[in-house]
Amino acid sequence: MPTISVNLTTQEYQIKIENGLATSIGREVQQVWSARKIALVTDTIVGPLYQAQVAAQLTQAGFQVTVLTVPAGESAKSLEQAMSLYEALVTANFNRSDGLIALGGGVVGDLTGFIASTYMRGLPFIQIPTSLLAQVDSSVGGKTAVDLPAGKNLVGTFYQPELVLIDPQMLETLPQRQLVTGYAEVIKVAALVGADFWNLVQQIESPTAILDKAPELIARSIAYKAQIVMADVQESGQRRLLNFGHTIGHAVESLADGELTHGEAVSIGLMAISRLFEQPTQITAQLQTVLERVGLPVTHPLLQSPALFEKIAHDKKNQGALINIVYLKAIGQPTILQLPLTQFSTQLKMKRRSF
């Protein structure tokens, strides 16, 4: 079983990746937790698929399981939904010796992590990500959050899980659009890493091929992200590289108001930032090829919206009047460029038509 260790200053945990791991959840959790109450947080789509078997395994392993189900989709990442979960934990008499398990995609993971980090000033939690996006991205690194009307992830914490369990076979129940949206993050990481990982991505020519290569794609993506997180937990330096494609991607995703998935927006953002700052022209062409092969978008009318820059200017990753841009000097050679927002706005206006 591929196992990636994340060693931080105050905590160490493992990320385990194996086909069929979903049948060993009880045993794996037993290895890190003593008997206790567990709140199994899932959603209305993932719950009917996996909740019963996971809860049964945990119960058989000696845990008292309470299942908490939230609506599927981004709307669940709200303070209102968080309040509902807090109240459920109080009603079930959860205390700091108990734990939470996130069973679902990125929304469930973000929300559960946020609850775990804030209820009684911190409960342990475990991630069981069921979407490709969650497996390669949101379940690794300790970012937790809920949304506000003003934007995504505006209230959150850095809080690490105690274990991450990934079964690539769970992706077989994932709708194709959601599989491909997670693959956008894999392409992002492969472009940052280059070398053998980029060569592997260039061999993927269909969504079916994503499933065939899923264990290796997931392991390579996580290994890189874990290395970055260990060096920069709070995203003050090197971890900003992981924002490649996200500066413009987040703005487009927000303007699309639910019509684009996160991965589709990141795909658009990867292409847009490469066109804005590309050095050798073949970088953009190579990115476009691997994105289009699996059906990811490479442009969008919202890139021409007058509101695009306003969204970018209010990104929480900006530093005052400065913006950090991640682009590639070459595949496998990322760099961070800090620009005044006014200069970025000028460059955006000059090159927008090339999008």
Summary of the structure (lengths in Angstrom):
residues: 355
radius of gyration: 19.9
end to end distance: 42.8
largest distance: 62.7
contacts: 1255
relative contact order: 0.10
helix: 54%
strand: 20%
